[in-house]
């Protein structure tokens, strides 16, 4: 049966190669130049899979390949040295969402998120409870740590736990490791947010898939930021923050500093801008500009795609000394292979 499906899939792909559509749909768009993930999602669409199937299989590739060390197992240990995962998948036709946050000891986070969508009426499961759910769905419980993640954590401890994400605590988190406690009287230093160059870097695969019928899906998968406080959940599994899809307007996905991004629901806002008639590029730029007003030094980017008559894609990012250009992948029916696009940050 599997061999027959593979043969049919190969024939379909050959047909696509010989006769490209004049329409740009279907389409796969994702953050960062993760080529294998893009190609896998595209092949799923070409072989009759749904937009949800494409997003799930594409993100799963990055989980297995540990894209940039920031997706999947063996990367971004938290302050206790444990790797935990966040993921989400959204159906833009039904508006159903499945997500997991702080998932432990399960490698295929996007797969578990799909099970939340399909087999529960909930949206988000977290922590040990999410792990127990995954086990009930047949996923294997296994250690997510590797020699690489353990070495990263050991080096961080040797550097007095710098950088970390604590503030207004004792001992001084800028100099020492914890455990930390709040002082009896918190000193308000007026600082809303602090950054160091060590916080910058790729942190998520965010993927959009649009079927030839116009059905949309979006999803994310990440192991979060290095040395995060144990239990921290970022923007990736939050609908409207990490990603959002709506067949009546389009889809978007975000990447970057999740603690900032989730406060603005950038993916939802981008889709609403497109619903109001803005192009994907303008929608992405307006989202970034809005966050800049409050956090001019935040690290982040957004990708956008619409499904109106003048179909298009776009992206935008916040300009920093260490981050001046954002790279993402696009694959549609007018292309012979995935194309890496670049956009200058604003």
N, C-alpha and C positions, 0 to 999 in steps of 0.2 A: 504493500500500500504506500509506504514511504517512498519507495523507488519510483512508483507511478507518479506520485505528486511531484517529485524532483524533476522527472522527465517533462511533465506538463509545465512546470515552472520554467525550465530551460527553454522550452518552445515559446512560451509567452515572452520571455526576455529577448529571445532572438527576433521575434516579431516586432517588438518595440524598437530594437536597434535598426531594423530594416525600414521601418516606417514611423518616424517620429511624428507625434501629434503636432498640429499647428497651435494647440492650446497649451498654456504653461502648466496646467494641472495634469496629473497630481504633482505634489510638491513635498519635499522634506527640507526643513530649515532648522539648524541647531547652533547653539553657542559653541565657540571654539572650533578649531579645525580637526575635529574627530572624524576622519574620513571613513573608517570601517563602520562606525556607528551609522553614519549617513547612508552608506551603501546598503547596509543590512536593512534599514528602515525602508529604503527605496525598493529593494527587491521584494520585500513583503507586500508593498502596495502593488507592484507589477504582477505578483503571483496571486492576486485576488484577496489579499488580506485587507482588513479594515484600517482606518486611520489609527485606532487604538492599538491594533496589532503592530503597526509600524512603529509607533512610539515605544511600546513595551520592548520589542525586540531590539530596536536601535539603542535604547538606554541600557539594556541588558548587556550589549556588547562592551560598552564602556565599563560596566561593573566587572565583567570578567577580565578585561584588559587593564583595569586599574588606571584609566585615562588620567594622565598627569599626576597620578598619586592622590588625586582629590575626589575620585569617584570609585566606589567599591571598597573591597577589603584591603587591609594592609597599609592604609594611609591615614593621615591627619589624626593621630592619637589625641585623646582629650587629656586633661590634666592628670588623670589617673592612669594614663597609658592605654586606654581602651579605644578601639575604633568602633564608632556607631554610625548608622546610616539613616538618611532621610530620603524619601521619594514620594512622588505624586503622579497620578495620571488622571486626566480629565476628558470626558466625552462631550464635545461641543454640540452634539445633536440632542442629547438627553439632559445635559448639564449635570450629570452624575460625576462624582469624584471619589477616588480612593487614594488614601495616603497613609504613610507611616513615618513616625518621627522617633529619633533615639532608638532605632531598631538595633538589637544586639544579637550577635552570633548567627545571623542569617545573611548569606551573601547576596541573594537576588532580591534586593529591596523593591525594585520596580515591579517585579512579579508579585510580591506580597501586596503592594498597593493595588494592583489589578484585582487580586482576590478580595480585597476590602470593597472595591467598587462592585464586583459581581455578586458577592455572597453575603453582604451586610447592607443595612440601611444607614450605616454610619459613614462618615467622611474620613476621619483620622483616628488611627490607633497609635499608641506610643509606648516606648520602653519595654519592660519585661512582658507586659500584656500583649504588645504587638508580636513579640517573639513567640509567646504561647499560641497566639492566633495562627502565626505562620506555620508552626509545627502541626497544628490541627489541619492545615491545608496541604500538608505533605512536604514542606520545605525542611531541609536538613539543618540541624543545629551544629554549627562548627565555629571554631575560633577565627576571628577576623584579624587577629594580630599576625604580623610577620616579623622577620628579623629586621626589616627596614623600619617598620613602625616602632618596634622596641628600641632601636638605636636612636631614632628621632626623639623619643621620650627621654631616654637616658641623657642625651646631650642637653635637652631642655632643662632637666633637673640640675645638671652640672653648671648651667648658666643662671642659677638661682631663679629658675622658672620665669625667664624673660624671653619674649613678652607674654603677658597673660591678660585676662579680661576682668580683673577685679578692680574696684575703686572704693574709696572711703572705708577702708578696713584696716585692721591691725593683725599682724605686722604689716609694714609698708609693702604693698604688693609690687611696687616698682623696684624693690631691692631684694625681697626675700620670697621664699616659698611659703605656702600655707602650712597648716590650715588657718583660715582667716576668720575673723570675727568683727562685727561692727563695733566701733568705739561707742562709749556711753553717750556721747554727743557727736553726731555726724557733722563734720566740717564741710560746709557748702563752698566749694571752690569755684563755682560758676562754670565748670567745665562740663559740657554736654556730651563730648565725645573725644576720645583720644586715639591716635593712629600711630603706627610705626611701619616702616617699610616692610618689615617681616610679615605683616598681615596681608600684603598684596599677593595675588596669584590666582590661578584658575581654581574654581571651587565647585562648579556644577556643570553637568550637561543638562541644558534645557532644550527640549526638542518640540517642534511643531510639525504635524503631518496633516496634509489636506488631500483627501481622496478625490478621484476624478469626478465624483458626484457632488463635491463641495462639502462633504462631511469633514469636520475638523476634530483634531485631538491635540493635546499638549501634555508634556510630562517633564519630570526632572528626576535626577538621582545624584546624590552627593554623600561624601563622608564629612562634610562640614569644614570648619576652620581648625587648624592645628592648635592643640592645647586649650581648646574650649573648656569652659566650666562643665563638669560632669552633669549630664542631663539637658544641656542646651539643645534647642531645636531652632534652626534658622528659617529662612523664608521658603526654602525649597518645597516642603510639604503643605504649605499654606495656599489654598486656592485664591487666585488673584494676586498673590505675591510672587511665588516661584514661577507659576505659569497660569494661563487661563485660555479657554477656547469657547467660542460661541459661533455656531454656523451662520447666524444672522449678521455677523460683523467680521470676525477674523479670530486670530489667536496671537498670543505673545508669550515670551518667556524671559526671565531675568537671571542674571548671574552677578556675583560680587558679594559685597558685605551684607549678608542676610539680616543682620540685626538692624541695619538702617533700611534696607529695601522693604522689609515686611511692614514697616510703619506707614508706607505710602501705597501699598497694593499696586505696584507699578504695572504688572501684567494686566490686571483688570482695567486700570486707568487707560492703558494704551488701547485696549480693545474698545473702550467707550469713546476714545478720541476718534478711532477709525469709524465707529458707528455714526459719529457726528459728521463724517465726511472727510476727515483728515487722511492724508496719505500715510502709509506705514512708516515712512521715514520721519515725517513731521510728528506723528503720534509718538514714536520712540523719543525724539528730541524733546518734545514737550514734557514727557515723563521725567527725563533726566534733568531738565531745567527746573522742574518743580522741586526735586529733591535737593538740587544745588543751593537753593535759597536757604535751606536750613543746615545742610551739611556739605559745604563746598569741597571738602577733602575726602568725600566718600568714594570708595572703589566700587564701580558697578557699570553694567551695560544691559541693554534690553534689545531683543529681536522681535519684529512684528511682521505679520502677514495678513492681508485681507482677502476676502473672497467676493468682492464686488466686481462689476464689469471691467474696471481698469485694474485687474489683479496685479499686485506688486508685493515686494518684500522691502524691509528696511531694518536699520539698526542704529543705535546711538550709544555713546559711552561718556563717562565723566573724565575729563582730562586731568592727569596728574603727572608729576615729573617722571614717575616710573611707569606710567601707563598712558600712552598718547595715541594708541591705535588698537582697535578691537578687531579680531579675526573671527569669522564664522563661516559655516558651510551651507551651501544651497544646492539642491538637486531638483530639477523639474523636467518635464517631458520635452523641453526644447534643448536640453543638454545631453551630451554623450557620456558625461561622467560628472561626479560632484565637483563643484567649483568653490574654491576658497575665496571669500570676499573680505575686503578690508574697509573699515570706516575710520576716519580721523575723529578723535574724541572732541567734544565741545566743552 
